[in-house]
Amino acid sequence: MADGIAGGSVDDQSGAGTAGDATAGPFAPGMHDTRESSRTTQRRDRLLAALTLTAGAGFAIGLPFALKAGAEFFLPTAAALVIAIALVPVLEWFERRGLPSPVAALVCVLGFLVIANVALAAIVVPAVAFFRLLPERITRIQHNLAPLVELYGTLVRNANQTLSKLARLPVHTTTTQSAVAPPSSLIELAATSAPAVILQLFFGVLVVFFFLSGWTGLRRRAIVNRASFGGAMATARVIQTMVDDVSAYLGTITLINLTLGAIVAFAFWLIGMPFPLMWGGIVALLNYVPYLGPILAAFLMALGGLMTFSDLWYALLPAAVMTGCHLVEANVVTPLIIGRRLTINPVLILISLSFWGWVWGTGGVLLAVPLLIILQVVVGAAGKPDIAGFLFERGALVRHADEAAGFAP
């Protein structure tokens, strides 16, 4: 009896152990289902990652060409939006004093147009009169540049002689050039180009006006329509940061450029340079373009000096004065006023200048920095994309070592 009881107990224990092993073993049905579900989820995530990566790459590649092909529409639209964002603080100042939004927007647009026209008239009208004298001043320019031209001619002759001795066979190249007839009259010029320019300016003015007149309601709807309080606060923060940064940059740079232009104009007046206000305006306008603008301005100052003065070193004095003033402004004044708040990586500035210059030409170069500021604000609010992590950790190119080893991660 005892043996039977003992044997039964042993059998029960061994049976219980066998059942436990079957339940807790590595081939349990529950863990098998979990592993299959994990593999299905990973396949779905990899497929979605591959589709997202392909769509994003296609969008990034096609967008520049679309912007370039539609420059007649996108360029005035982008310029109008940048100007409108810069004028938002002025609009809000008028609204706080009781003006309705449409009236405040109209005042902002008219004020901007008046200031822009006065500035352009102060530059364009004297510039046309001055550079019209260029054919008459060719002799003076040649006299000033005679030593440099003689040195350059000597170098070219020596280089040609060396190349002619080294070359054994002549290289014949044929080029086909298609002559483009220039406009024969101002009427033809106006008929071919002026209507498009007028339409673009009119379209840009309308975009600025309607953007400013509906700004308050647009911002309210963008904040109120968010599903959560956190989303509404994030939207308000992004909008305010974008307006503050763009308006602060353009406002500060405009003040700095006007001051620089005034100093250059006063210095040119002291040395006897004709049309000093015109040269100051040219310096102020070109200084909106980082790096490239001051170089072009120095070249124009040198050309103007060679056209005006007879002595070579005195003729190069305007370019030297402009370069010295710009170096002080770029290395002392601008960093001191703007500070670190709007400091932008120089590499990003050069890339932005090159990209928008290729897409939209001169207009793109002028808009490169404001568009870069807007993009930085949006990317900073949304978070910088982790491309490497997307590709090699959670994306389409991930290698599941655990899955290859035969068990779920």
Salt bridges, closest charged atoms under 4 A:
GLU36 OE2 - ARG39 NH1 3.62
ASP45 OD1 - ARG44 NE 3.63
GLU92 OE2 - ARG219 NH1 2.96
ASP245 OD1 - ARG341 NH2 3.07
GLU329 OE1 - HIS326 ND1 3.30
GLU393 OE1 - ARG394 NH1 3.45
